[in-house]
Amino acid sequence: MWVSLRSVGVASLLLFLLTGCSYKIAEKGGVQAHKVVQLEPTKFMPTLEQMRAEKSKVVIFPIDEKAPLAKKAGAGS
């Protein structure tokens, strides 16, 4: 059966993309080494009642690129 060069290239690219980080997972003990972490609730999350309301308000603020956390996260890039 003849396989085109294009399909081999696409398959190789997909294989490369899907396995790109697998060596890091293996270094750290595999998937079994990961654990669930309980996060603290944030003050910015809406309450359950607010989420069930019909109308939602969304506010988007401009990024402050000079803030230390924004610089570290590369938010302005």
Contacts in CASP RR format, 6 or more apart in sequence:
PFRMAT RR
TARGET T0000
AUTHOR 0000-0000-0000
METHOD contacts of the structure
MODEL  1
MWVSLRSVGVASLLLFLLTGCSYKIAEKGGVQAHKVVQLEPTKFMPTLEQ
MRAEKSKVVIFPIDEKAPLAKKAGAGS
25 31 0 8 1.000
46 56 0 8 1.000
50 56 0 8 1.000
63 70 0 8 1.000
63 75 0 8 1.000
63 76 0 8 1.000
64 70 0 8 1.000
65 71 0 8 1.000
65 75 0 8 1.000
65 76 0 8 1.000
70 76 0 8 1.000
END
